[in-house]
Amino acid sequence: MNLILWKKTVAEAIGTFTILFAGCGSVMVAERFPGSISSGGISVIFGLAVMVMIYAVGHISGAHFNPAVTLAFAATRNFPLKEVGAYWSAQVIGAVSAIGLLTVLLPPGHTFGATHTSLQPLQAVGWEIVLTFFLMFVIMAVATDTRAVGTMAGAAIGGTVMLAAWVGGPVTGASMNPARSFAPALFEGNLGSLWIYLVGPFIGALLAAFIYSHLRHEPSGE
């Protein structure tokens, strides 16, 4: 791994770590200290964590923090395919490290911030596809289109995460991110429904990336 890629992956690991430490941490704190953080507050925390880390390291790594986002960028030729594995590894390491540290720093509890659903599996996959589609569509708009206001990328993406969490949080946990779901599920020892949070986000992100790429390019001669 060359030095530039190493720096990018470290930034990805730190960004993903921060999002899970703040977001899943807020879920764990709410369970262990009842009345401390509301469900609405958790949605805001996730969105703010995404926003601040985009501004912190977006200029270093592109601020993916999400394996589905990385794959969608690569599939639409906005990211080198050969670097996907390194980014995925960094994102998973960051996510697992965050939950591991939270486990050490907080009293024992029943939840580690994992995403769960009471829906039928295909319904849950559908929700994750739609929520991730919205997120990736906004990411494509602000990150790949020069006509967009780039300085507002963090606010736009963080706001989308917040909205999705408010609407979809009670339904599926509004993961939209395989790394975000994998790490808490690993610590809870419950990987049975993890496939929902792999299939849904990957499909949603790919659909959004390809559709926005098509919309962005005007026909030649117009």
Secondary structure, DSSP 8 states (H G I E B T S, - for coil): --HHHHHHHHHHHHHHHHHHHHHHHHHHHHHHSTTSS-HHHHHHHHHHHHHHHHHHHHHHH----SHHHHHHHHHTTSS-GGGHHHHHHHHHHHHHHHHHHHHHHS---S-SS-----S-HHHHHHHHHHHHHHHHHHHHHHHH-TTS-GGGHHHHHHHHHHHHHHHHHHHH-----HHHHHHHHHHHT--TTTTHHHHHHHHHHHHHHHHHHHHHS--TT-
